[in-house]
């Protein structure tokens, strides 16, 4: 096959696989802190209840299937696991946990 044909095949394969435009959207981002036994969630800097969070998260999961939970090692696993479960339940396929790349973990 000639070079132009190779490029065409690559573009076609990428388009069929969903490569074009993939990961251009930012994940739905939540900040999670733990104070005592309380799990405190924030979206865009505003503290929200779990019901408010899920009401915002469900439509967002239909647009972008990734969520990012900003947290650090001081937050209990109960808070982190509970949030991951709820985010997956409303439709997120991927839930990343940790600080944003290149940032100091919250609380530091």
Contact map, one row per residue, 1 for C-alpha under 8 A:
111011000000000000000000000000000000000000000000000000000000000000000000000000000000000000000000000000000000
111111000000000000000000000000000000000000000000000000000000000000000000000000000000000000000000000000000000
111111100000000000000000000000000000000000000000000000000000000000000000000000000000000000000000000000000000
011111110000000000000000000000000000000000000000000000000000000000000000000000000000000000000000000000000000
111111111000000000000000000000000000000000000000000000000000000000000000000000000000000000000000000000000000
111111111100000000000000000000000000000000000000000000000000000000000000000000000000000000000000000000000000
001111111110000000000000000000000000000000000000000000000000000000000000000000000000000000000000000000000000
000111111111000000000000000000000000000000000000000000000000000000000000000000000000000000000000000000000000
000011111111100000000000000000000000000000000000000000000000000000000000000000000000000000000000000000000000
000001111111110000000000000000000000000000000000000000000000000000000000000000000000000000000000000000000000
000000111111111000000000000000000000000000000000000000000000000000000000000000000000000000000000000000000000
000000011111111100000000000000000000000000000000000000000000000000000000000000000000000000000000000000000000
000000001111111110000000000000000000000000000000000000000000000000000000000000000000000000000000000000000000
000000000111111111110000000000000000000000000000000000000000000000000000000000000000000000000000000000000000
000000000011111111110000000000000000000000000000000000000000000000000000000000000000000000000000000000000000
000000000001111111100000000000000000000000000000000000000000000000000000000000000000000000000000000000000000
000000000000111111100000000000000000000000000000000000000000000000000000000000000000000000000000000000000000
000000000000011111111100000000000000000000000000000000000000000000000000000000000000000000000000000000000000
000000000000011111111100000000000000000000000000000000000000000000000000000000000000000000000000000000000000
000000000000011001111100000000000000000000000000000000000000000000000000000000000000000000000000000000000000
000000000000000001111111000000000000000000000000000000000000000000000000000000000000000000000000000000000000
000000000000000001111111100000000000000000000000000000000000000000000000000000000000000000000000000000000000
000000000000000000001111110000000000000000000000000000000000000000000000000000000000000000000000000000000000
000000000000000000001111110000000000000000000000000000000000000000000000000000000000000000000000000000000000
000000000000000000000111111000000000000000000000000000000000000100000000000000000000000000000000000000000000
000000000000000000000011111100000000000000000000000000000000000100000000000000000000000000000000000000000000
000000000000000000000000111110000000000000000000000000000000000111110000000000000000000000000000000000000000
000000000000000000000000011111000000000000000000000000001001100101110000000000000000000000000000000000000000
000000000000000000000000001111100000000000110000000000000000000000111100000000000000000000000000000000000000
000000000000000000000000000111110000000011110000000000000000000000111100000000000000000000000000000000000000
000000000000000000000000000011111000000011100000000000000000000000001110000000000000000000000000000000000000
000000000000000000000000000001111100001111000000000000000000000000001110001000010000000000000000000000000000
000000000000000000000000000000111110001110000000000000000000000000000011001000000000000000000000000000000000
000000000000000000000000000000011111111100000000000000000000000000000000011100100000000000000000000000000000
000000000000000000000000000000001111111100000000000000000000000000000000001000000000000000000000000000000000
000000000000000000000000000000000111110000000000000000000000000000000000000000000000000000000000000000000000
000000000000000000000000000000000111111000000000000000000000000000000000000000000000000000000000000000000000
000000000000000000000000000000000111111100000000000000000000000000000000000000000000000000000000000000000000
000000000000000000000000000000011110111110000000000000000000000000000000000000100000000000000000000000000000
000000000000000000000000000000011110011111000011000000000000000000000000000000000000000000000000000000000000
000000000000000000000000000001111000001111100011110010000000000000000000000000000000000000000000000000000000
000000000000000000000000000001110000000111111111000000000000000000000000000000000000000000000000000000000000
000000000000000000000000000011100000000011111111000010000000000000000000000000000000000000000000000000000000
000000000000000000000000000011000000000001111100000000000000000000000000000000000000000000000000000000000000
000000000000000000000000000000000000000001111110000000000000000000000000000000000000000000000000000000000000
000000000000000000000000000000000000000001111111000000000000000000000000000000000000000000000000000000000000
000000000000000000000000000000000000000111101111100000000000000000000000000000000000000000000000000000000000
000000000000000000000000000000000000000111100111111110000000000000000000000000000000000000000000000000000000
000000000000000000000000000000000000000010000011111110000000000000000000000000000000000000000000000000000000
000000000000000000000000000000000000000010000001111111000000000000000000000000000000000000000000000000000000
000000000000000000000000000000000000000000000001111111100000000000000000000000000000000000000000000000000000
000000000000000000000000000000000000000000000001111111110000000000000000000000000000000000000000000000000000
000000000000000000000000000000000000000010100001111111111000000000000000000000000000000000000000000000000000
000000000000000000000000000000000000000000000000011111111100000000000000000000000000011001000000000000000000
000000000000000000000000000000000000000000000000001111111110000000000000000000000000000000000000000000000000
000000000000000000000000000000000000000000000000000111111111000000000000000000000000000000000000000000000000
000000000000000000000000000100000000000000000000000011111111100000000000000000000000001001000000000000000000
000000000000000000000000000000000000000000000000000001111111110000000000000000000000000001100000000000000000
000000000000000000000000000000000000000000000000000000111111111000000000000000000000000000000000000000000000
000000000000000000000000000100000000000000000000000000011111111110000000000000000000000000000000000000000000
000000000000000000000000000100000000000000000000000000001111111111100000000000000000000001110000000000000000
000000000000000000000000000000000000000000000000000000000111111110000000000000000000000000110000000000000000
000000000000000000000000000000000000000000000000000000000011111110000000000000000000000000000000000000000000
000000000000000000000000111100000000000000000000000000000001111111000000000000000000000000010000000000000000
000000000000000000000000001000000000000000000000000000000001111111100000000000000000000000111100000000000000
000000000000000000000000001100000000000000000000000000000000100111110000000000000000000000011111000000000000
000000000000000000000000001111000000000000000000000000000000100011111000000000000000001000010111000000000000
000000000000000000000000001111000000000000000000000000000000000001111100000000000000000000000011110000000000
000000000000000000000000000011110000000000000000000000000000000000111110000000000000000000000011111000000000
000000000000000000000000000011110000000000000000000000000000000000011111000000000000000000000000111100001100
000000000000000000000000000000111000000000000000000000000000000000001111101000000000000000000000111000001100
000000000000000000000000000000001000000000000000000000000000000000000111111000000000000000000000011000001110
000000000000000000000000000000000000000000000000000000000000000000000011111100000000000000000000000000000000
000000000000000000000000000000000100000000000000000000000000000000000001111100000000000000000000000000000000
000000000000000000000000000000011110000000000000000000000000000000000011111110110000000000000000000000000000
000000000000000000000000000000000100000000000000000000000000000000000000111111110000000000000000000000000000
000000000000000000000000000000000000000000000000000000000000000000000000001111111000000000000000000000000000
000000000000000000000000000000000000000000000000000000000000000000000000000111111100000000000000000000000000
000000000000000000000000000000000100001000000000000000000000000000000000001111111110000000000000000000000000
000000000000000000000000000000010000000000000000000000000000000000000000001111111111000000000000000000000000
000000000000000000000000000000000000000000000000000000000000000000000000000011111111100000000000000000000000
000000000000000000000000000000000000000000000000000000000000000000000000000001111111110000000000000000000000
000000000000000000000000000000000000000000000000000000000000000000000000000000111111111000000000000000000000
000000000000000000000000000000000000000000000000000000000000000000000000000000011111111100000010000000000000
000000000000000000000000000000000000000000000000000000000000000000000000000000001111111110000000000000000000
000000000000000000000000000000000000000000000000000001000000000000000000000000000111111111000000000000000000
000000000000000000000000000000000000000000000000000001001000000000100000000000000011111111110010000000000000
000000000000000000000000000000000000000000000000000000000000000000000000000000000001111111111110000000000000
000000000000000000000000000000000000000000000000000000000000000000000000000000000000111111110000000000000000
000000000000000000000000000000000000000000000000000001001100100000000000000000000000011111110000000000000000
000000000000000000000000000000000000000000000000000000000100110010000000000000000000001111111000000000000000
000000000000000000000000000000000000000000000000000000000000110111100000000000000000001111111110000000000000
000000000000000000000000000000000000000000000000000000000000000011000000000000000000000100111110000000000000
000000000000000000000000000000000000000000000000000000000000000011100000000000000000000100011111000000000000
000000000000000000000000000000000000000000000000000000000000000001111000000000000001001100011111100000000000
000000000000000000000000000000000000000000000000000000000000000001111000000000000000000000000111110000000000
000000000000000000000000000000000000000000000000000000000000000000011110000000000000000000000011111000000000
000000000000000000000000000000000000000000000000000000000000000000011111000000000000000000000001111100001000
000000000000000000000000000000000000000000000000000000000000000000001111000000000000000000000000111110111100
000000000000000000000000000000000000000000000000000000000000000000000100000000000000000000000000011111111000
000000000000000000000000000000000000000000000000000000000000000000000000000000000000000000000000001111100000
000000000000000000000000000000000000000000000000000000000000000000000000000000000000000000000000000111110000
000000000000000000000000000000000000000000000000000000000000000000000000000000000000000000000000001111111000
000000000000000000000000000000000000000000000000000000000000000000000000000000000000000000000000001101111101
000000000000000000000000000000000000000000000000000000000000000000000111000000000000000000000000011100111111
000000000000000000000000000000000000000000000000000000000000000000000111000000000000000000000000001000011111
000000000000000000000000000000000000000000000000000000000000000000000001000000000000000000000000000000001111
000000000000000000000000000000000000000000000000000000000000000000000000000000000000000000000000000000011111
